[in-house]
Amino acid sequence: MATTTYLGNAKVLIATVDLSDQCKSATVTRTIEALESSAFGSTSRVYTAGMENSTFTGEFMMSYAASETYATLKDLVGTQITIVVNPNSGADSATNPGFNLVGTYLESLDVIAAEIGTLGMVTVSTQGGVYSADVT
């Protein structure tokens, strides 16, 4: 029986900037909304595919240095961006697909989240956009 070990050394690009060294976790979720299509006389609920509404959620160390988390994200709030997440740092391939969200919307950014004795972390979430998985 074949098994795969996933070590979680993901590559995370936001608007073409590699923030992998500031990222603690990254999740791309593909969602296609369910639309109820049950009719009179139905004995159970029936659904059909609606619009796609995929999301990205990432947890980042909040560095304020040039080309790091804050500098990259501060001007992207309220815009559509491209996010690419690969399982590891290598090139796109069948075993390392690049999961893309093109035109995903960044609604808000916590510009500071401070707590004594901890690393400054911020969660970044986007919604929508066109999902694809690149293996070439």
Number of C-alpha atoms within 10 A of each C-alpha: 2 3 5 5 5 9 8 13 16 20 20 26 17 18 16 12 15 19 18 20 14 16 21 15 15 22 13 20 15 17 15 13 14 13 12 12 11 13 10 5 6 9 8 8 9 12 12 11 12 12 11 15 16 19 20 23 15 16 16 23 18 22 17 13 10 9 13 19 24 20 14 18 18 13 10 17 14 12 12 19 18 16 24 24 24 24 19 19 14 14 14 17 13 11 12 19 20 25 22 21 28 17 17 23 21 19 14 16 17 12 13 13 11 12 9 6 6 7 13 14 20 21 18 17 19 22 19 20 21 16 22 14 17 15 13 10
